[in-house]
């Protein structure tokens, strides 16, 4: 496969990667910020990626049920991967999950509340569902 264009290089890197979450910074070694952003927007319109936050992209696939584009992983998994791997924020177990795991409640946590150490101002959402943060010290 001849990798001549920036788009083909970025697409090749995305397809070969085991990661599901990407930021524009992952591709700055190939070109500058403007061109990388332009290519990522093109890949979103083509359906190779979905955008789920400011500067956060995930691999996409077609849903077998609805036929719409969805991320390859659920939103909580994408958010945890983005926070820990890309944004270098410490992710810990939330109090709801701890309470459920210890038998203190029968309410199953949705996973959309992520406990973090420190502060995060980045909003992550896809298809009307968003991630909430629980700040732990």
C-alpha positions as CSV (number, residue, x, y, z in Angstrom):
1,X,0.0,0.0,0.0
2,X,1.5,3.3,-1.1
3,X,1.3,5.9,1.7
4,X,1.6,9.0,-0.3
5,X,-1.0,11.4,1.2
6,X,-1.3,12.5,4.8
7,X,-4.9,11.1,4.9
8,X,-3.6,7.6,3.9
9,X,-0.8,7.7,6.4
10,X,-3.2,8.7,9.2
11,X,-5.8,6.1,8.2
12,X,-3.1,3.4,8.1
13,X,-1.9,4.4,11.6
14,X,-5.4,4.3,12.9
15,X,-6.1,0.9,11.4
16,X,-2.9,-0.6,12.7
17,X,-3.3,0.8,16.2
18,X,-4.7,-1.3,19.1
19,X,-5.9,1.9,20.7
20,X,-9.5,3.0,20.2
21,X,-9.0,6.7,21.1
22,X,-6.9,9.2,19.2
23,X,-6.0,12.9,19.7
24,X,-4.6,15.2,17.0
25,X,-1.3,15.1,18.9
26,X,-0.9,11.4,17.9
27,X,-0.3,12.5,14.3
28,X,1.8,15.7,14.7
29,X,4.9,13.8,13.7
30,X,3.3,13.5,10.2
31,X,2.3,17.1,9.7
32,X,1.2,20.3,11.4
33,X,-1.9,21.0,13.5
34,X,-4.1,22.5,10.7
35,X,-3.5,19.6,8.2
36,X,-4.0,16.9,10.8
37,X,-7.2,18.5,12.0
38,X,-8.5,18.8,8.5
39,X,-7.8,15.1,7.8
40,X,-9.4,14.0,11.1
41,X,-12.6,16.0,10.1
42,X,-12.6,14.3,6.7
43,X,-12.3,10.9,8.4
44,X,-15.2,11.8,10.7
45,X,-17.4,12.7,7.7
46,X,-16.3,9.4,5.9
47,X,-17.3,7.4,8.9
48,X,-13.8,6.0,9.9
49,X,-13.8,8.0,13.1
50,X,-16.4,9.5,15.5
51,X,-15.7,12.6,17.6
52,X,-16.8,12.3,21.3
53,X,-15.1,15.3,22.8
54,X,-12.9,18.3,22.0
55,X,-9.9,16.8,20.4
56,X,-11.0,13.2,21.1
57,X,-11.7,10.8,18.3
58,X,-12.6,7.1,18.4
59,X,-12.6,4.3,15.8
60,X,-16.1,3.8,14.4
61,X,-18.2,1.0,13.1
62,X,-21.7,0.6,11.8
63,X,-24.3,-0.6,14.3
64,X,-25.9,-3.9,13.2
65,X,-29.2,-2.8,14.8
66,X,-29.6,0.7,13.5
67,X,-27.0,1.1,10.8
68,X,-25.7,4.3,12.4
69,X,-22.0,5.0,13.1
70,X,-21.0,4.1,16.7
71,X,-17.7,3.9,18.5
72,X,-16.0,0.4,18.6
73,X,-16.1,0.5,22.4
74,X,-18.8,1.8,24.8
75,X,-18.5,5.5,25.9
76,X,-17.3,4.7,29.5
77,X,-14.4,2.6,28.1
78,X,-13.5,5.3,25.6
79,X,-13.5,7.9,28.3
80,X,-11.3,5.9,30.7
81,X,-8.9,5.2,27.9
82,X,-8.8,8.8,26.9
83,X,-8.3,10.0,30.5
84,X,-5.6,7.6,31.5
85,X,-3.7,7.1,28.3
86,X,-4.1,10.4,26.4
87,X,-4.8,13.0,29.0
88,X,-2.6,11.4,31.8
89,X,-5.4,11.7,34.5
90,X,-5.5,9.1,37.2
91,X,-8.8,7.1,37.0
92,X,-10.0,5.3,40.2
93,X,-13.1,3.2,41.1
94,X,-16.1,5.4,41.8
95,X,-18.0,5.2,45.2
96,X,-21.1,3.9,43.4
97,X,-19.1,1.0,41.9
98,X,-17.4,0.3,45.3
99,X,-20.7,0.3,47.1
100,X,-22.2,-2.1,44.6
101,X,-19.1,-4.4,44.6
102,X,-19.2,-4.6,48.4
103,X,-22.9,-5.5,48.5
104,X,-24.0,-2.2,50.0
105,X,-26.5,-1.6,47.2
106,X,-28.3,-3.4,44.5
107,X,-28.2,-0.4,42.1
108,X,-25.9,-1.3,39.2
109,X,-23.8,1.6,38.3
110,X,-24.1,2.8,34.7
111,X,-20.4,3.4,34.3
112,X,-20.9,6.9,33.0
113,X,-19.7,8.3,36.3
114,X,-15.9,8.1,36.3
115,X,-13.9,8.9,39.5
116,X,-10.7,10.8,38.9
117,X,-7.9,12.3,41.0
118,X,-7.4,15.9,40.1
119,X,-9.6,18.1,37.9
120,X,-10.9,17.5,34.4
121,X,-12.7,20.1,32.4
122,X,-13.0,18.1,29.3
123,X,-16.6,17.1,28.3
124,X,-17.0,13.7,26.7
125,X,-20.3,12.7,25.1
126,X,-21.7,10.7,22.2
127,X,-25.3,10.4,20.9
128,X,-26.8,12.3,23.8
129,X,-25.0,10.3,26.5
130,X,-22.3,12.1,28.5
131,X,-19.6,11.3,31.1
132,X,-19.8,12.8,34.6
133,X,-16.8,13.1,36.8
134,X,-16.5,12.3,40.5
135,X,-13.5,14.0,42.0
136,X,-11.6,12.0,44.6
137,X,-8.7,13.2,46.7
